[in-house]
């Protein structure tokens, strides 16, 4: 039977008998499926598409009070795992939280330069969003906050609308508006269970996009690394404009003190990063060295700030962070654009930023969940990310998501639950409230060094090489994203990669693979003769397999491809003076679905074969396909005795040339 899982189907099983005088062989005939209820079929399709995990299953047969508790736990997972929380776990989370806080504070100040916002707003984004996520998220290891790629994306897209130096208020309001709609986008995808949409950003696309963004970010940091004035540096993000700005600024002179500070601490950070990568490759954590890469950025900030302060290097042209506003998050709901043309700008930017942030967070969450062998509910994760960004937009934050560098450090430090995010948030709060004056003399060069060392990890050469080996079209999507980001802009690179990915999908679905099958010697198995050279063709029979669903956009190609196979085979047989083809068997087990155009194409194929005195035979069509073939009365057209369970049955029938129903 083709679909043994459909146990509720009451099918009529019949058999065909073939006799060679001594042995009798029984060949099971394909069964006629019962008519499906249209409403039930639609309901099952919707359920499988959007509710395959059956989120309502835990609520069945439960009292109302228990349903309320389960509902709250579904929204706030902390209510579930918090019951088993203990002091041992808290000790691990405390160490992890303090560790990632020491990493996030200098990173946030650096990322604020990419987003073109004041440093306090990046710090705010590591306070409120992680708190929300700790209550609503279901990943134990992910660390929340601003990230380099999203910061660059926000700074680039919003910078195209408003100049952050001249139109500061408008720029800031659009940041909050984009953050609000990024959160709305993420939460909506989770509530409507549309998380599969982010899968359109393939792994190859993400690898190329991240690599291109890393190079763009690193090149943008050259102005701070070399001591170039912002006025003398381009606002464009492509590599040509950035390098031109670097070389043109040479005539105005670079600041050697800035270069010394940046280069020396960058070397220190890269050595610390190498130790971290070494530990990750060895699969070690909770070692005595895990804190080295985590604390290195903060150590760099402390040492460089102290050096600049005591030497008064800022008077010699070393750019410093300057004063950071010392207060907790002010409300920003009244600054979000809810009308006018800026609303549409914020919506557009928010959707793009939200999708990129979502892709990165989900990838990070799944990675660490697989390492610790637990499950992450993608839809709940999207709701949590969306909620934290919605609340963040109302409390002076910009788009936050999962950070790979912080999450990796969080994992290495031995975190047990999302409480590590709470600890980090509290540390950031105390920093914003009491310690921001300490960062006034922090040189910009050290922030650029921190950013450069962080984004280097986004360039995954090994992954690109593997993509090249596996799939050349995937590699084209990867390079399209990479080159688009590097030579044009972040949004152009993203559009190119998505366009190439869609082109690949269209190419695969409109030109599906087909194959000629042959019999494996000493078996009843039929396989692709191109893959199995020992497979032999059956005289007088051509066996073709279709490796795709048959829809309106590929049905005509499939029909023409089968006829070309037949024409080529007949020409070869004629040249070799061998018997002509009498039967065409189509192996349909890979055909998951067929529409009206597909059935029409098979009808045309049948008529074309009749003119050649070739009979059409089908082997192992699935339940859904068979149901639609019978609905279109296709078996009556070719004859019900021309549909079989297996290719072997069909070949036996064709070879015997006499079929008797029992």
Secondary structure, DSSP 4 states (H G I P E B T S, - for coil): ---TT-TT------EEEEE-SS-EEEEEBPPPPPPPPHHHHHHHHHHHHH-TT-TTGGGTT--HHHHHHHHHHHH-THHHHGGG--HHHHHHHHHHHHHHHHHHHHHHHHHHHHHTS-HHHHHHTTTHHHHHHHHH---SS-EEE--HHHHHHHHHHHHTTS-TTTSHHHHHHHHHHHHHHHHHHHHHHHHTT-GGGGGGS-HHHHHHHHHHHHHHHHHHTHHHHTT--GGGS-S--SHHHHHHHHHHHGGG---HHHHHHHHHHHHHHHHHHHHHHHHHHTT--S-TTHHHHHHHHHHHHHHHHHHHHHHTGGGGT--B------SSPPP-GGGS--SSHHHHHHHHHHHHHHHHHHHHHHHHHHHHHHHHT----HHHHHHHHHHHHHHHHTTT----EEEHHHHHHHHHTT--STHHHHHHHHHHHHIIIIIGGGGTT-BHHHHHHHHHHHHGGG--HHHHHHHHHH-HHHHHHHHHHHHHHHHT-HHHHHHHHHHHHHHHHHHHHHS--EEEEEEPTTSS-EEETTT-TT-BPPTTEEEEEE-S-B-TTTHHHHHHHHHHHHHHHHHHHHHTT-PPP-EEEEE-TT---B-HHHHHHHHHHHHHHHHTT-EEEEE---HHHHHHHHHTTHHHHH-GGGEESSHHHHHHHHHH---EE-
